Amino acid sequence: MNIEKLIRDVPDFPKKGIVFKDVTPLLANRKALVQCADQLAALSPNDIKIDKVIGIEARGFILGGMIAERLGAGFVPVRKKGKLPSEVISKKYGLEYGEDTLQIHTDAIVAGEHILIHDDVLATGGTASAVCQLVEELGGIVVQCNFIMELDFLKGRDHLITNVASLINY
């Protein structure tokens, strides 16, 4: 199954001039969802045991948990400011259309753990870079960032200091 065919373009979302790559049709298709999770898990390096998979709010939660299960790892959500109930650390980051803040629980990662970060799309790299910084602040080792898709023209990969893997490149 070609999962790329299940990603739709939504023009002028969230603001005029941006073409949003919408993964909800892919997520709604059970076979495509399972195939996508399998392919994303297979992108993980074979020579390093992943201890935790981080899913970035909100679409990163869906496949992040599935990837964690396939890798025999724990799952950690990184959320927008004010959504986590316990002690957190925070990082501001830039988006291609604004700025926001991400948070992670201070006890989510043990120093020395190997971490895979997952989100649906790599655009400018601001979100993934902020999460890498949060992981490193807690003493974790970012092994890889993986994505369903990467918008090459925005050069987000250039802002990450770790391995990057994507199923689809635009």
SEMIDO-818415 format. One record per residue (C-alpha): x negated, y, z; chain. Coordinates in steps of 0.05 Angstrom, whole numbers. Layout:
> X | Y | Z | A
...
//
This chain:
> 0 | 0 | 0 | A
> -26 | 69 | -18 | A
> -17 | 110 | 46 | A
> -35 | 174 | 10 | A
> 30 | 170 | -29 | A
> 67 | 175 | 38 | A
> 36 | 242 | 57 | A
> 79 | 300 | 33 | A
> 59 | 371 | 20 | A
> 100 | 425 | 55 | A
> 85 | 493 | 25 | A
> 82 | 556 | 68 | A
> 81 | 519 | 135 | A
> 66 | 540 | 189 | A
> 56 | 606 | 152 | A
> 56 | 631 | 81 | A
> -2 | 607 | 38 | A
> -15 | 543 | 77 | A
> 3 | 476 | 47 | A
> 16 | 430 | 106 | A
> -1 | 356 | 98 | A
> 57 | 321 | 132 | A
> 45 | 250 | 157 | A
> 115 | 237 | 183 | A
> 137 | 196 | 122 | A
> 75 | 152 | 133 | A
> 92 | 144 | 207 | A
> 164 | 125 | 189 | A
> 142 | 67 | 146 | A
> 126 | 8 | 191 | A
> 79 | -27 | 142 | A
> 42 | 36 | 126 | A
> 35 | 54 | 199 | A
> 5 | -13 | 216 | A
> -41 | -11 | 155 | A
> -64 | 59 | 172 | A
> -80 | 40 | 245 | A
> -118 | -21 | 220 | A
> -158 | 20 | 170 | A
> -173 | 74 | 222 | A
> -197 | 23 | 273 | A
> -241 | -8 | 219 | A
> -276 | 60 | 209 | A
> -304 | 54 | 279 | A
> -379 | 37 | 282 | A
> -389 | -38 | 292 | A
> -453 | -31 | 333 | A
> -424 | 10 | 391 | A
> -369 | -11 | 439 | A
> -318 | 44 | 444 | A
> -295 | 54 | 516 | A
> -240 | 106 | 503 | A
> -203 | 134 | 444 | A
> -179 | 206 | 449 | A
> -116 | 226 | 413 | A
> -107 | 300 | 400 | A
> -37 | 329 | 411 | A
> 9 | 312 | 382 | A
> 3 | 269 | 319 | A
> -64 | 242 | 344 | A
> -27 | 207 | 401 | A
> 11 | 161 | 355 | A
> -46 | 127 | 318 | A
> -97 | 141 | 373 | A
> -62 | 92 | 420 | A
> -57 | 40 | 365 | A
> -131 | 48 | 349 | A
> -148 | 41 | 423 | A
> -109 | -24 | 427 | A
> -145 | -52 | 366 | A
> -213 | -33 | 394 | A
> -199 | -59 | 464 | A
> -209 | 11 | 491 | A
> -171 | 58 | 537 | A
> -131 | 117 | 510 | A
> -138 | 190 | 532 | A
> -91 | 245 | 510 | A
> -119 | 315 | 499 | A
> -62 | 364 | 505 | A
> -47 | 437 | 495 | A
> -53 | 483 | 556 | A
> -4 | 470 | 613 | A
> 18 | 400 | 592 | A
> -26 | 356 | 636 | A
> -5 | 346 | 709 | A
> -72 | 338 | 744 | A
> -139 | 374 | 748 | A
> -164 | 394 | 678 | A
> -219 | 428 | 640 | A
> -202 | 473 | 581 | A
> -231 | 495 | 515 | A
> -205 | 550 | 468 | A
> -210 | 535 | 394 | A
> -194 | 567 | 328 | A
> -145 | 541 | 277 | A
> -141 | 558 | 204 | A
> -80 | 600 | 225 | A
> -93 | 622 | 297 | A
> -122 | 603 | 364 | A
> -101 | 555 | 420 | A
> -128 | 519 | 482 | A
> -137 | 445 | 494 | A
> -144 | 409 | 560 | A
> -166 | 341 | 586 | A
> -161 | 311 | 656 | A
> -227 | 316 | 693 | A
> -223 | 242 | 711 | A
> -206 | 217 | 641 | A
> -277 | 201 | 621 | A
> -334 | 171 | 661 | A
> -404 | 196 | 646 | A
> -437 | 152 | 594 | A
> -373 | 125 | 563 | A
> -372 | 119 | 487 | A
> -314 | 159 | 458 | A
> -279 | 158 | 391 | A
> -237 | 220 | 376 | A
> -177 | 214 | 331 | A
> -130 | 264 | 298 | A
> -87 | 264 | 236 | A
> -125 | 317 | 197 | A
> -193 | 350 | 196 | A
> -184 | 421 | 171 | A
> -231 | 475 | 196 | A
> -260 | 431 | 250 | A
> -242 | 477 | 308 | A
> -197 | 428 | 343 | A
> -243 | 368 | 338 | A
> -304 | 410 | 357 | A
> -268 | 434 | 420 | A
> -251 | 363 | 439 | A
> -323 | 341 | 428 | A
> -345 | 396 | 476 | A
> -294 | 374 | 528 | A
> -319 | 302 | 523 | A
> -392 | 324 | 530 | A
> -375 | 369 | 589 | A
> -348 | 307 | 624 | A
> -411 | 267 | 607 | A
> -380 | 224 | 552 | A
> -416 | 207 | 488 | A
> -377 | 223 | 424 | A
> -391 | 166 | 377 | A
> -345 | 188 | 320 | A
> -287 | 231 | 300 | A
> -238 | 198 | 254 | A
> -179 | 225 | 215 | A
> -125 | 201 | 169 | A
> -143 | 257 | 121 | A
> -196 | 310 | 112 | A
> -187 | 377 | 76 | A
> -257 | 380 | 46 | A
> -249 | 451 | 20 | A
> -244 | 478 | 91 | A
> -312 | 446 | 109 | A
> -290 | 424 | 179 | A
> -342 | 368 | 178 | A
> -396 | 421 | 179 | A
> -375 | 442 | 249 | A
> -380 | 373 | 280 | A
> -445 | 344 | 308 | A
> -422 | 272 | 305 | A
> -403 | 220 | 254 | A
> -339 | 236 | 216 | A
> -296 | 185 | 180 | A
> -231 | 197 | 141 | A
> -185 | 151 | 102 | A
> -165 | 205 | 51 | A
> -202 | 266 | 26 | A
> -170 | 326 | -7 | A
//
